[in-house]
Amino acid sequence: MRGPHNLKHTFGRRLRAVGVPYETRQVLLGHRNGDVTTHYSGAELQELIDAAEKVVSEKSRAYAYKKPALRLLRRAVNR
């Protein structure tokens, strides 16, 4: 993906990552339609990994699960 849309995705995702409220992101991105704002400010990979780790760590206390998939994702993010 190149051009202004790539910049818009980056800006929208960074706004979300630092906790900017949805309505504020919508105004800053210049969207009237909320679906478009959601498209341009989707979750970052690290945010998804963190959410999955929360679930796995809660389960791992009871079931002693290992997290190999999350380790692979973390490696991909840190490259």
SEVEXSE-525698 format. One record per residue (C-alpha): residue in three letters; x, y, z. Coordinates in Angstrom, 1 decimal, decimal comma. Each point is the difference from the previous one (the first is absolute). Layout:
! SEVEXSE-525698
+------+--------+--------+--------+
! zati !      u !      v !      w !
+------+--------+--------+--------+
!  ALA !      X !      Y !      Z !
...
+------+--------+--------+--------+
//
This chain:
! SEVEXSE-525698
+------+--------+--------+--------+
! zati !      u !      v !      w !
+------+--------+--------+--------+
!  MET !    0,0 !    0,0 !    0,0 !
!  ARG !    1,4 !    3,4 !   -1,0 !
!  GLY !   -0,9 !    3,6 !    0,0 !
!  PRO !   -2,3 !    2,0 !    2,1 !
!  HIS !   -2,1 !   -3,0 !    1,1 !
!  ASN !    3,0 !   -1,6 !    1,5 !
!  LEU !    0,7 !    3,2 !    2,0 !
!  LYS !   -3,6 !    0,1 !    1,1 !
!  HIS !    0,1 !   -3,6 !    1,2 !
!  THR !    3,2 !    0,7 !    2,0 !
!  PHE !   -1,5 !    3,2 !    1,5 !
!  GLY !   -3,3 !   -1,6 !    0,9 !
!  ARG !    1,7 !   -3,0 !    1,6 !
!  ARG !    2,5 !    2,1 !    2,0 !
!  LEU !   -2,9 !    2,2 !    1,2 !
!  ARG !   -1,7 !   -3,2 !    1,3 !
!  ALA !    3,2 !   -1,4 !    1,5 !
!  VAL !    0,4 !    3,1 !    2,2 !
!  GLY !   -3,6 !   -0,1 !    1,1 !
!  VAL !   -1,6 !    2,8 !   -2,0 !
!  PRO !   -3,8 !   -0,5 !    0,3 !
!  TYR !   -1,9 !   -1,3 !   -3,0 !
!  GLU !   -1,9 !    3,2 !   -0,7 !
!  THR !    3,2 !    2,1 !    0,1 !
!  ARG !    1,6 !   -2,4 !   -2,5 !
!  GLN !   -3,0 !    0,3 !   -2,2 !
!  VAL !    0,3 !    3,8 !   -0,1 !
!  LEU !    3,8 !    0,0 !   -0,5 !
!  LEU !   -0,2 !   -2,5 !   -2,8 !
!  GLY !   -2,8 !    2,0 !   -1,6 !
!  HIS !   -2,7 !   -2,7 !   -0,1 !
!  ARG !   -3,7 !    0,3 !    0,2 !
!  ASN !   -0,6 !   -3,8 !   -0,2 !
!  GLY !    1,2 !   -2,0 !    3,1 !
!  ASP !    0,7 !   -3,1 !   -2,1 !
!  VAL !    2,7 !    1,9 !   -1,8 !
!  THR !    1,6 !    1,2 !    3,2 !
!  THR !    0,1 !   -3,6 !    1,3 !
!  HIS !    1,7 !   -1,0 !   -3,3 !
!  TYR !    2,7 !    2,6 !    0,4 !
!  SER !    0,6 !   -0,5 !    3,7 !
!  GLY !    0,0 !   -3,8 !    0,4 !
!  ALA !    2,0 !   -1,7 !    2,8 !
!  GLU !    3,8 !   -0,2 !   -0,3 !
!  LEU !    1,5 !   -3,5 !    0,0 !
!  GLN !    1,6 !    0,7 !    3,4 !
!  GLU !   -3,4 !    1,0 !    1,5 !
!  LEU !   -1,4 !   -3,3 !   -1,2 !
!  ILE !    2,9 !   -2,0 !    1,4 !
!  ASP !   -0,5 !    1,8 !    3,4 !
!  ALA !   -3,7 !   -0,8 !    0,0 !
!  ALA !    0,6 !   -3,7 !   -0,8 !
!  GLU !    2,7 !   -0,2 !    2,7 !
!  LYS !   -2,4 !    1,3 !    2,6 !
!  VAL !   -2,4 !   -2,8 !   -0,8 !
!  VAL !    2,7 !   -2,7 !   -0,2 !
!  SER !    1,6 !    1,2 !    3,2 !
!  GLU !   -3,3 !   -0,2 !    1,8 !
!  LYS !   -0,6 !   -3,5 !   -1,3 !
!  SER !    3,6 !   -1,1 !    0,6 !
!  ARG !   -0,3 !    0,5 !    3,7 !
!  ALA !   -2,7 !   -2,7 !    0,0 !
!  TYR !    1,2 !   -2,2 !   -2,8 !
!  ALA !    3,8 !    0,7 !   -0,4 !
!  TYR !   -0,3 !    0,7 !   -3,7 !
!  LYS !    3,0 !    0,9 !   -2,0 !
!  LYS !   -0,1 !    2,9 !   -2,5 !
!  PRO !    2,0 !   -1,0 !   -3,1 !
!  ALA !   -2,2 !    1,9 !   -2,4 !
!  LEU !    0,4 !    3,2 !    1,9 !
!  ARG !    3,7 !   -0,4 !    0,2 !
!  LEU !    0,1 !   -0,3 !   -3,8 !
!  LEU !   -2,2 !    3,1 !   -0,4 !
!  ARG !    2,2 !    1,9 !    2,4 !
!  ARG !    3,1 !   -1,0 !   -2,0 !
!  ALA !   -1,6 !    1,3 !   -3,2 !
!  VAL !   -0,9 !    3,3 !    1,6 !
!  ASN !    3,5 !    0,5 !    1,4 !
!  ARG !    1,9 !   -0,6 !   -3,3 !
+------+--------+--------+--------+
//
